[in-house]
Amino acid sequence: MSTEDVPPNTQPTAPAQQITPAQQTAPATPSPFARNTSFNTGPGVRPMRRPDTPRRLKNGIRLRRREGIELLAWPAEPWSALLLEGVEDTVKLEALDYARAGQVATLQITAAGIEATVQGRAARPYDVRIEAETISAADWDRVVAIMAREAVYSAKLLAGEMPPLVEQPFISIGRQLIPTDPAALKRTCTCGLPSPCKHIGCVGALVLERLAGDPLLAFTLRGLDGQRLLERLQEARAIATRGLARAHSTPPVVEVAPEAPSLDRALANFWRPGRQIDEMPAETEPFAPHALLRRLGQSPLQGRFPLVGLLASIYDSMAARGRELRERESEAAADEPRDDAK
């Protein structure tokens, strides 16, 4: 059978579907799998982090100072000019917000420099490194030797005090404990922002807070751990005062003196010196400081500081204070008007 023999329209065809104008404007039915925009806004649900805020860090290192980082004591105050040098005011405010919020995950201050990690807006924290120009080992030896000559340095440092006079030994050898040139400080951050960034300022604020509480970190930042400096200073003090003078010598055996004359026969010469006064030496034997501590030797007690050096520093401080009080009393007595001058 040919195609012409097939009768036309033997099978009904479905009419074409037509879309009315009302159906064209009707909104599409929402899918049950569509995202619910109110999912993160219910009661008791923490809202999603804004894109302009850093990722919150749990148990981060926070800035504890409520009064900020201004008006710090020496040596933290001059270090602030270096650690925050070039940080713009707006960046500094944001850096302080980072520090107060605890965005610093780790912070290490060693003789090799400052290393820290700061959590920002990115998923991974940024690495911050701050390095100060270190003092050579030979210069440290000279500084320790100069400090060992005076008891005031060890006494002040052991008491936790850090007066500006500590910088005098460094100045005497042509160096500085705290650099004045900003180029002596190298600051880097992996965030890619223009340096110095808020992450560097955040770490600098935390370092300044620690400097205010532990001034010995000023030595650590220059290449020698502060605790190690104290140990070397105590050792140098013991060596400097050893062997320069002999301890109290053993007194000679007293010979039996002849029988003394009667009082009647001695009245005429009672107030006259004997003939042996001319034989006495013009200069007394030098006195060895800390003779008893040397005789006792090293203490069996173990601790952060050598006990012998610690006691020696205490004795020196007490002796210096006693001499100062005695001089004041002598000056006060000299200034008082005498009865015959009234």
Buried (B, 14 or more C-beta within 10 A) or exposed (E): EEEEEEEEEEEEEEEEEEEEEEEEEEEEEEEEEEEEEEEEEEEEEEEEEEEEEBEEBEEBBBBEBEEEBEEBEBBBBBBBEBBBEEBEEEBBEBBBBBBBBBBBBEBEBEBEBBBBBBBBEEEEBBBBBBBBBBBEEEBBEBBBBBBBEBBBBBBBBBEEEBBEEBBBBBEEEEBBBBBEEEEBBEBEBBBEBEEBBBBBBBBBBBBBBBBBEBBBBBBBBBBBBBBBBBBBBBBBBBEEBEEEEEEEEEEEEEEEEEEEEEEEEEEEEEEEEEEEEEEEEEEEEEEBBBBEBBEEEEBEEEEEBBBBBBBBBBBBBEEBEEEEEEEEEEEEEEEEEEEEEE
